[in-house]
């Protein structure tokens, strides 16, 4: 069934890539070509290449977190397999609504024999960890910069975190999730078994487990924040660590909430507008946004497809 999802999504992925290429070409078209050449000559690209491995470090920590979650569920899998399966799932971020991420559950099922119903909570739990950490950091950054968009994202994040936790804790929430899946064409085959789902969630939502996994998730976000600031720093802009990450995290969260694959266009335009509002030239802002998105989205997706190839070849 999951392979049918892949067939359904393949055409949409190609369409997504075409739209992405057109969008990037469009914003470059509205930029000053002479300034693009000038800025490119001023950027130390060897420093950018040095920053990129931080993305790999982030993926490795995600793989470590995934292994810890599986250990909590008594699913024995070595770190290499955990890293490959989790990273392969990241490649599917470019599917509509990122529903292709469920491919990691399929790969886990093929590798360990555990049912989709028992492993879907892992996917939801990981998204919950990311939303909670993003919401917390955005809320903390509001102490320095009280931006209205960040305030809105903070409130939405609180509500969303509570809603997802409600699904985990209550069968009512799970029934609501199943109704949503039934009404979604490409997800209706993934209605979960209540008993298996709740058996998994009980093991994940213990206070000790949540605190431990949230600590790892905050570590991931810290590495992301450092890498974002380093990219901003390449352009010698008067934007400090706090400002650069409030700009990025707020607009990244907006992209996540849009359910558009990878937050395409939403994240880019949000970043572009926020950076330009700080007094940065449009052309410089455009190049900065492109480098940020390559590092935080396109490069991880590229690595994800490599991991997916390894996993499928291993099968």
C-alpha positions as CSV (number, residue, x, y, z in Angstrom):
1,X,0.0,0.0,0.0
2,X,2.8,2.4,0.8
3,X,4.3,1.8,-2.6
4,X,1.1,2.9,-4.1
5,X,1.6,6.1,-2.2
6,X,5.0,6.4,-3.8
7,X,3.5,6.0,-7.3
8,X,0.7,8.5,-6.6
9,X,3.2,11.0,-5.2
10,X,6.0,10.7,-7.9
11,X,4.1,12.9,-10.4
12,X,3.4,15.5,-7.8
13,X,7.1,15.5,-6.7
14,X,8.1,16.3,-10.3
15,X,5.5,19.0,-10.4
16,X,6.8,20.3,-7.1
17,X,10.4,20.4,-8.4
18,X,9.3,22.4,-11.5
19,X,7.4,24.9,-9.3
20,X,10.4,25.2,-7.1
21,X,12.8,25.9,-10.0
22,X,10.3,28.4,-11.5
23,X,10.0,30.2,-8.2
24,X,13.7,30.5,-7.6
25,X,14.2,31.7,-11.2
26,X,11.5,34.3,-10.6
27,X,13.0,35.8,-7.5
28,X,16.5,35.9,-9.1
29,X,14.9,37.6,-12.2
30,X,13.7,40.4,-10.0
31,X,17.2,40.8,-8.5
32,X,19.9,43.0,-9.9
33,X,22.2,40.8,-12.0
34,X,25.2,43.1,-11.4
35,X,24.7,43.0,-7.7
36,X,24.3,39.2,-7.8
37,X,27.7,38.9,-9.4
38,X,29.2,41.4,-7.0
39,X,27.8,39.7,-3.9
40,X,28.8,36.2,-5.2
41,X,32.4,37.5,-5.6
42,X,32.4,38.8,-2.0
43,X,31.0,35.6,-0.4
44,X,33.6,33.2,1.0
45,X,32.0,30.0,-0.4
46,X,34.7,27.8,1.2
47,X,33.2,29.0,4.6
48,X,29.8,27.9,3.4
49,X,31.1,24.5,2.4
50,X,32.5,24.2,5.9
51,X,29.1,25.0,7.4
52,X,27.3,22.3,5.4
53,X,28.6,19.4,7.4
54,X,26.5,20.8,10.3
55,X,23.5,19.6,8.4
56,X,24.9,16.1,8.4
57,X,25.5,16.4,12.2
58,X,21.9,17.4,12.6
59,X,20.8,14.3,10.6
60,X,23.0,12.1,12.7
61,X,21.5,13.5,15.9
62,X,18.0,12.9,14.5
63,X,19.1,9.3,13.8
64,X,20.3,9.0,17.4
65,X,17.0,10.3,18.7
66,X,15.2,7.8,16.4
67,X,17.2,5.0,17.8
68,X,16.4,6.0,21.4
69,X,12.7,6.1,20.6
70,X,12.9,2.6,19.0
71,X,14.8,1.3,22.1
72,X,12.0,2.6,24.3
73,X,9.6,0.5,22.2
74,X,11.9,-2.5,22.4
75,X,12.6,-2.4,18.7
76,X,16.2,-3.6,18.3
77,X,17.9,-1.7,15.4
78,X,21.5,-0.6,15.2
79,X,22.4,3.1,14.7
80,X,23.3,2.7,11.1
81,X,19.9,1.3,10.1
82,X,18.2,3.9,12.3
83,X,20.0,6.7,10.6
84,X,19.4,5.4,7.1
85,X,15.6,4.7,7.7
86,X,15.0,8.1,9.4
87,X,17.0,10.0,6.8
88,X,15.3,8.2,4.0
89,X,12.0,9.4,5.4
90,X,13.3,13.0,5.2
91,X,13.5,12.7,1.4
92,X,9.7,12.4,1.4
93,X,9.3,15.9,2.8
94,X,8.7,17.0,-0.7
95,X,5.5,15.1,-1.0
96,X,2.2,17.0,-0.5
97,X,1.7,17.7,3.2
98,X,4.9,15.7,3.7
99,X,2.7,12.6,3.9
100,X,5.5,10.6,2.2
101,X,7.3,10.8,5.5
102,X,5.3,7.7,6.4
103,X,7.6,5.8,4.1
104,X,10.0,5.5,7.1
105,X,7.3,3.5,8.9
106,X,7.0,1.2,5.9
107,X,10.7,0.7,5.8
108,X,10.7,0.0,9.6
109,X,7.9,-2.5,9.1
110,X,9.9,-4.3,6.4
111,X,13.0,-4.3,8.5
112,X,11.5,-5.3,11.9
113,X,8.0,-6.7,11.1
114,X,6.3,-4.1,13.4
115,X,2.9,-3.0,12.1
116,X,2.2,0.5,10.7
117,X,-0.3,1.1,13.5
118,X,2.4,0.5,16.2
119,X,4.9,2.8,14.5
120,X,2.8,5.7,13.2
121,X,2.9,7.1,16.8
122,X,6.7,7.5,16.3
123,X,6.2,9.8,13.3
124,X,3.6,11.9,15.2
125,X,5.7,12.0,18.4
126,X,8.7,13.2,16.5
127,X,6.7,16.0,14.9
128,X,5.4,16.9,18.3
129,X,8.9,17.1,19.7
130,X,9.9,19.4,16.9
131,X,6.8,21.6,17.3
132,X,7.3,21.9,21.1
133,X,11.0,22.8,20.7
134,X,10.3,25.3,18.0
135,X,7.5,26.9,20.0
136,X,9.6,27.1,23.1
137,X,12.6,28.7,21.3
138,X,10.4,31.2,19.5
139,X,8.7,32.0,22.8
140,X,12.1,32.6,24.4
141,X,13.3,34.8,21.6
142,X,10.3,37.0,22.1
143,X,12.0,38.3,25.3
144,X,14.5,40.1,23.0
145,X,12.3,40.9,20.0
146,X,8.6,41.1,20.4
147,X,7.6,40.6,16.8
148,X,3.9,40.1,16.0
149,X,4.5,37.2,13.5
150,X,6.6,35.4,16.1
151,X,3.8,36.0,18.7
152,X,1.3,34.5,16.3
153,X,3.5,31.4,15.6
154,X,4.1,31.0,19.4
155,X,0.3,30.9,20.1
156,X,-0.3,28.5,17.2
157,X,2.5,26.3,18.4
158,X,1.1,26.1,21.9
159,X,-2.3,25.1,20.5
160,X,-0.9,22.6,18.1
161,X,1.3,21.0,20.7
162,X,-1.6,20.6,23.0
163,X,-3.8,19.1,20.2
164,X,-1.2,16.5,19.2
165,X,-0.6,15.5,22.8
166,X,-4.4,15.2,23.2
167,X,-4.4,12.7,20.3
168,X,-1.7,10.7,22.1
169,X,-3.4,10.7,25.4
170,X,-7.0,10.0,24.4
171,X,-8.9,7.5,22.3
172,X,-11.2,10.4,21.3
173,X,-8.2,12.2,19.7
174,X,-7.2,9.0,18.0
175,X,-10.6,8.5,16.5
176,X,-10.5,12.1,15.2
177,X,-7.1,11.2,13.6
178,X,-8.6,8.1,11.9
179,X,-11.5,10.2,10.6
180,X,-9.0,12.6,9.1
181,X,-7.1,9.7,7.5
182,X,-10.3,8.2,6.0
183,X,-11.2,11.5,4.3
184,X,-7.7,11.9,2.9
185,X,-7.4,10.0,-0.5
186,X,-3.8,8.9,-0.2
187,X,-3.9,8.2,3.5
188,X,-7.2,6.3,3.9
189,X,-5.3,3.0,3.8
190,X,-3.3,4.0,6.9
191,X,-6.1,4.1,9.5
192,X,-4.5,2.9,12.7
193,X,-5.4,0.2,15.1
194,X,-6.4,1.8,18.3
195,X,-4.9,-0.8,20.6
196,X,-1.6,-1.0,18.9
197,X,-1.4,2.8,18.6
198,X,-2.1,3.3,22.3
199,X,0.3,0.6,23.4
200,X,3.1,2.5,21.7
201,X,2.1,6.0,23.0
202,X,2.0,4.8,26.6
203,X,5.7,3.9,26.3
204,X,6.6,7.3,24.7
205,X,4.7,9.8,26.9
206,X,6.3,9.0,30.2
207,X,7.7,12.2,31.7
208,X,11.3,10.9,31.8
209,X,11.2,9.8,28.2
210,X,9.7,13.1,27.0
211,X,12.2,15.2,28.9
212,X,15.1,13.1,27.6
213,X,13.9,13.3,24.0
214,X,13.1,17.0,24.2
215,X,16.6,17.7,25.4
216,X,18.0,16.0,22.3
217,X,15.6,17.9,20.1
218,X,16.7,21.2,21.7
219,X,20.3,20.2,20.9
220,X,19.3,19.7,17.3
221,X,17.7,23.2,17.2
222,X,20.8,24.7,18.8
223,X,23.0,23.2,16.0
224,X,20.5,24.6,13.5
225,X,20.6,28.0,15.0
226,X,24.4,28.1,15.0
227,X,24.5,27.1,11.3
228,X,21.9,29.7,10.4
229,X,23.8,32.5,12.1
230,X,27.0,31.4,10.3
231,X,25.2,31.7,7.0
232,X,24.0,35.2,7.9
233,X,27.5,36.0,8.9
234,X,28.8,35.3,5.4
235,X,27.0,38.4,4.2
236,X,28.4,40.7,6.9
237,X,24.9,42.0,7.7
238,X,24.1,43.8,10.9
239,X,21.8,41.0,12.1
240,X,22.8,39.3,15.3
241,X,22.4,35.7,16.5
242,X,19.0,36.4,18.1
243,X,17.5,38.3,15.1
244,X,18.8,35.8,12.5
245,X,17.3,32.8,14.3
246,X,14.0,34.6,15.1
247,X,13.7,35.4,11.4
248,X,14.5,31.8,10.3
249,X,12.6,29.8,13.0
250,X,9.4,31.9,12.7
251,X,9.3,31.6,8.9
252,X,10.3,27.9,9.0
253,X,7.4,27.3,11.4
254,X,5.0,29.1,9.0
255,X,6.2,26.8,6.2
256,X,5.5,23.7,8.3
257,X,2.0,24.9,9.1
258,X,1.3,25.5,5.5
259,X,1.4,21.8,4.7
260,X,3.0,22.7,1.4
261,X,5.9,20.3,0.6
262,X,8.9,21.7,2.4
263,X,7.0,24.9,3.1
264,X,8.1,26.0,-0.4
265,X,7.4,29.6,-1.3
266,X,5.8,30.3,2.1
267,X,9.2,29.9,3.9
268,X,11.2,31.7,1.2
269,X,8.9,34.7,0.8
270,X,8.6,35.0,4.6
271,X,12.4,34.9,5.0
272,X,12.8,37.3,2.1
273,X,10.3,39.8,3.5
274,X,11.7,39.6,7.0
275,X,15.3,40.1,5.9
276,X,14.5,43.0,3.6
277,X,12.5,44.6,6.4
278,X,15.8,44.7,8.4
279,X,17.2,47.0,5.8
280,X,18.9,44.4,3.6
281,X,19.1,44.9,-0.1
282,X,16.6,42.6,-2.0
283,X,19.4,41.0,-4.1
284,X,21.5,40.2,-1.0
285,X,18.4,38.9,0.8
286,X,17.6,36.7,-2.1
287,X,21.0,35.0,-2.2
288,X,20.9,34.6,1.6
289,X,17.6,32.9,1.5
290,X,18.8,30.6,-1.3
291,X,21.8,29.5,0.7
292,X,19.7,29.0,3.8
293,X,17.2,26.8,2.0
294,X,19.9,24.8,0.3
295,X,21.5,24.1,3.7
296,X,18.3,23.5,5.7
297,X,16.0,21.8,3.0
298,X,17.5,20.8,-0.3
299,X,20.7,19.3,1.0
300,X,18.9,17.2,3.7
301,X,16.5,16.0,1.0
302,X,19.4,15.1,-1.3
303,X,21.0,13.1,1.5
304,X,17.6,11.5,2.2
305,X,17.4,10.2,-1.3
306,X,20.8,8.7,-1.1
307,X,19.8,7.0,2.2
308,X,16.6,5.8,0.6
309,X,18.6,4.2,-2.2
310,X,20.9,2.4,0.3
311,X,17.9,1.1,2.3
312,X,16.0,-0.1,-0.8
313,X,19.2,-1.7,-2.1
314,X,19.7,-3.5,1.2
315,X,16.3,-4.9,1.0
